Amino acid sequence: MVRLDKIYTRGGDKGETSLSDGSRVAKHDLRVRTFGTVDEANAHIGLARQDIDSKSDAMLSRIQNDLFDLGADLARPIQSGSSGEDLRIIKSQIDRLEIEIDEINTSLKPLESFILPGGKASAAHLHVARTVTRRAERLITRLMTEDNNLDQTNPLAAVYLNRLSDHLFVLSRKINNNGTTDVLWEPGKNR
């Protein structure tokens, strides 16, 4: 577990931070930007949890914990010869998202238009979290292709983010009275 006796360390005052393996990198390093964006999505999910049903809240609580796992995963590059005991996103976390997506989707009628972010405040917050999750996904795929980071980055981390954005989308529809109060795009309406 983590124990924080002191919140500030002054270690980052010159623009660097430590990864979990002890290596120092610039605060604008792509890996740091990636797990920082995951943290940002997590904060938006926290806002969405303010006024929702208990089942949705429990799902989002698990997801927030998973996102801390994901941040820990990204903060520790995979090293050749590592013990395999590092905290990593695993397939069962993705499977759980898929099961929940399918369960939520059974109560939703099929879409006949794209949805504009809106409706209830909690649904709108989930849409913001969804777009931040997509940004994190774009960053992680870039991380995996740059500077030979593919072997240092858990590929399931990108899969988790991809699935999470779908989860947040269907959950926002559920929160919007099972999609009945979704705000639908009307192409060309204001021409």
N, C-alpha and C positions, 0 to 999 in steps of 0.2 A: 504494500500500500504506500501511498504518498503521505509524507508528513511535511507540512510547511510551518515552521516556527516563525520564519521571517518572510514577509511578502516581497520586499525589495532587496536585491542583492548588489545592485550597481554593476553587475556583470555585463549588462547590455547597453551601458551608457555610451559606448563607442560604436554602436551599430551592429554588434554581433550578438549571437545567441548560441546556446549549446543544444545540440540534438541529444537524444536519450543515450546515444553511445559515447557521449562525452566530446565529440568533435564540435568545433566552433565553425559557424557559418554566418554569412551576412544575414541580417534580418529580412532583407529583400530576396534572399535565396528562394528559388522556385519551390523547394520542399517546404520551407517555412510558410510561404504564401499559400501553398496547398492546404496544409493542416490548419492554417489561420482561417481559411475560407470555410473549412469544415466546422470550425468553432463558430464562425459567423452564422452558418445555417442552424447550428444547435441553438444559438441565442434566439433566432426567429421562431424556432419550434417552441421554445420556452414561452414566448409571447402568445403563441397560438393556444397554449394549454390553459389560458386564464379562464375560459368560460365554455368548456365542452363537456360532453357526457363522460362518465367514468371509464367506459370501455375504450373510447378513443384516447382519453388521457393516459390509460395504462399502456396503450400501444406507443404513444409518443414518449412516455417515460422510458420504455425499453429502447426506443430509437435514440434518445438523448444519451443513454449509457453506451449504446453501440458507437455513437459518434465520438465519444471519448476514447473508446477502444480503437477506433479508426485513427484518431489523432495520435495515439500512442504508437500505432502501427507505422504511420507515416514518419513519426519523429525518430524512429530507429531503423535506418536503412538495413536491408538484409545483407549480412556479411557471409561470404563463403565460409563454410565450416562452423556456422553458428549452431548452437545447441538445439534450436527449434523450440525453445521454451519462451521466446519473445511473444508478447501479446500481439496477435494478428487477427484480422477479420477472417472468419471461417465460413464455410459453405452453409452451415446450419443457420447462421444469422441472415443470409440471403434467402434461404428457404422459408424462414419465418415471415419475411417481408412478402414473399410470393403468396404464401397461404393467406395472409391478411388481405392482400390486394384482391385475391379471388373472392374471399368472403365478403369484403366490402362491395365489390363490383356486382354481386348477385342482387343487391337491392337497388341498383342504379339502372335507369333505362338507358339504352344506347344513345350516344351523342349524335346530334344532327347538325351541330355547328361547333366551332371552337369556343372555348370558354374564356371570357375576360376575367382577370383576377378581381374578385369582389364578393358580394353577398354578405354573409356575416363576417364580423371582424376576424374571428378565429380562422375562417376559411381564407380570407385575404392574407392573413399572416402565413398560412400554410403555402399559399402561392408564392409569397416572397421567399420563404424557406426553400421551396422547390426550385426557384430560379437561382438562388445562391448554391444549392446542391448541384445544379447543372454546371455552374461556373467552377465549382470544386472538381467536378468530373472532367471538365475540359483541362483544368490545371494538372490533374493527376495523369491524364493521357499524355500531356506534354512532358511531364516529369518522366514518364516511362520511356519516352522516345529520345530525350535529350541526355547528353553526357553519359551514355551507357547506364542510365538509371533503371532500365528494364529489369535487370537482374537484382537490383537493390530495392525494388518496390513490389509489394504483394499485388498480383493482378486481381485478386478478389476484392481489393479495396475499390477499384474502379467499378467492378460489377455491383458492389453494394451501393455505391452512389447512384448508379444507373437505375437500379431497382427502387431505391429510396425516392427518387424524384417521381416515379410512377405511383408509389404508395402515397406520397403527399398529395398528389393530384386527385386520386380517387377518394382519399380521406376528406379533402376539401369539399368534394361533391357531396359526400355523406353528411358533412356538417351543414351544408347548404340544403337541409331538408331533403336528403337523398337526391339532390340535383334539381329539385323543383324550383329553387330560388337561385340557381346558377345564373350568372349574367352572360348571355350568349352574344357572340360576335355576329353582327349583321353586315355582311360584306357590302361595301359601297353605300351604306345608309346615308352618309352625309355629303354625297356628291352634289 
